[in-house]
């Protein structure tokens, strides 16, 4: 992975992850901080390492499969972050679901920017929203355009798109926006192979350049956001 942040390297050994997690659990006044730190250290470390492995693989992989690798890499990253605030994670199988849904079969004349995802009551997305960001969306569903437009790296692309009324009704934490868009892209790769392949080969839809720009942004921004979140945990313990 390009320019790996030192904190992701530092936390690649249990000699560092155990005291870090213990301090995290003491901060939330957990009565068995050392016990859970000992048992969670390897899971936490492996999650970060798996996330990094997915990332380095995605950066060397064709666009056709990048969304899958980035999506599952972010899954591993988020699960490690959750372990810093919830030593008992996962308590039930329900929290392991995606936490989002979308149509597996898209409509005729499908347009990615107009597509949306629905937020589910259980799963990784709502769990991370609550435990990592104390965030709860007021919407049941949200479009790709609504998620992409506020992301800073997408501004350079949107400046060329004919302006329309875009009221940002609520500000999503960037990691959650990246998660939701990557989830939808991963579904396209898995279930809409014909549309996905034609989009790349024909390049006759504006979706193509927005998706390419987004994946480039995700490649660079997500590891930085993960590192920043961990640094905040370090500084507050």
N, C-alpha and C positions, 0 to 999 in steps of 0.2 A: 504494500500500500504506500502510495506516495506521501512523503513528509509525515510519517506517523508521529502523532503527538507524544511527547515523553511520558505523559501519564498512562497512556495505553501500553507502553513498553514497561513502565515501572510496575504495573499491576499484572504482569505475566507470571509472577511467582507467588506461591502461597505465603512465603515469608513476609510479603508486603500486603497481600489481600486480607490475611487474618486480622492484623491490627487495625487495618482500615475499616473492615466491616464491624469489628468490635466497637470502634469509636462511633460508627454510624448508629449502632444499636444502643449504645449508651446515651447518645443524643436524644433518642426517642424514649429513653428510660425503660428499655426492655430488661426484665429481671435476669434473663439468661444470655446476656450479650456475648460473653466469651464462648459459651456453648454453641450458639448458633453461628458465630463467626467461624469457629473451627469447622463446623459441618457444611457451611455454605461457601467457604473459601474457594474450593476447587470448582464448584458449579459457576460461581461468579467469574472466576478466571477463565474457565473454558468458554463461557458465553462471549466474553470479550475476544478471546482468541478465534472462536468460530466466526464471529462477526468480521474480524479482520481478514480471515481466510476467504470468506465469501467476497469481501471487497476486492482483494488483490486478484482473485479469479475473475470477477466481473470486469475489472479494468482491462483484462487481456482477452475478453470474450466478445464475440460479435454482438451487435445491438439486438439481434433477434432473441437472445436469452438473457440479456442484462437485467431486465426488470425482475425476473425471478430471483436472480442471485442477490440483487440489492434488497429486495423485499425480505428474503429470508435472513440475510445478514443483519438487517435492521431488527428483525424479530429477536435474534440472539442478543444484540446490543441492549434492547429495551428490557429483556428479561433479566440481564445482569444489573441494569439500573434499578429495577424493581427490588432486587434482592438487597439493595442498600437501605431501603425504607420498610421492607416487609420481610422479616426473616423467615416467616412461615410460607412464603410463596413457593409453589402454587398449592393452595389449600384444597381446591377441588378441580375436577377436570374441566368444569365450565369456563374457567379463566384461561384455558389454553386455546380456545377457539380464536378465530381471527378477530371477532368483535365487529366486523363490517360485512356487508353483503352488497351484491350488485347482480344485475341480470347476467346469467351465463350465456344466453343467446341474445345477441343484440338485434335491434330493429334494423329494417332495411334503411339504407342511406345513413348509417350510423356515423355520428360525429363524436369524437372523443371529448372535446372541450364541453360539449353539452351533456355528456353522460354524468351520472351521479352515483354516489355510494350511500347506503343506508347504515346508520349507526345502530348496532344491536345492544341489548341490555347487558350481555355477558360476553367475555372474551378479552383478548389482549388489549385491543384498542381502548375500550372504556376503562379497563383496569389501569392501564398506563396513564390515561387521561386524569383519573382521579388521584392515583398515588404519586405520580411524578410531577404533575402540573396543577393539581386541584382545579381541573378544568372540566366543565360539562357543557356540551353544545346545546343550544336552545333549539337546534334543528333536528329533524328526524332523518333528513337526507341533505346532501350538499353536492353541488356540481364540481366538476374538474376545474372549470373556469374560475369559480369562486375560491378554490383552494390554491390554484396556481398564481393568480393575479397578485396577491399580497406578498408572495415570496420574492425577496429582494433580487436574487439572481435572474428572475424571470422578467424584470423590468425592462431590460434591454431588448427583449423580444416583443413585449406588449407595446412598446413605443411605436412600433410599425403597424400595429393592428388598429383598424378604424375604431375610434373611440365610441363607447356606448355607456349607458348609465351603469356604473359598477359601484354600488353602495356596499362597503364592507360592514356587514351587520354585526359581526363578532370577530375578534382577533384570535386566531388559532395559534397555539405554540407551533413553531415551524416543524419540529420533529413529528408532531401529529399530522400536519398537512402532508409532509413527505410520506409518512406511513400510509395514509389514505390513498394518495395518488399511486404509490408503488403497488399497493394492493390491487387497485383496479387494472393497472398495466399488467400485473402478473396474471390476472384473470384473462386478459386478452391473449397473452402468450399461450395460456393453457387451453382455452376454449374457443378462441376465434383466430385460429392459425391462418385461415385464408385471408381474413381482413388484415391481420398483422403482416403477413407476407406481402400482400399487394401494396400496403401502405409504404413499405420499405422499398419495393421495386419500382412502383409507379411514381411515387412522390408527387401525387396530384392532389393531395389534400393538405390544408394548412396544419392539420394535426401533426404531421411528420416533424416539422421544424420545432414545434412546441414540445413534443415528446423528446426529441434529441437534446434540446436545450435543458429540459428538466432533468434528464438522466445525467448530463454533464454536471449540472448543479448538485444533484443528489450525491454524486461520486465525491465531490469536494466538501460539500457543506455538512452532510450527516456525520462523518467522523469528527468534524470540528464541534458540532453541537453535542455529540456524546462526550467528547473530551471536556468541553466547557461545563457540562452538567456534573461530571465527576470532580472537576476542580472546585466547583462550588461546594460539593459535599466535603472535600478535603479541607477547604478553608473554614468550614463551619463546625468541624469536629474538634 
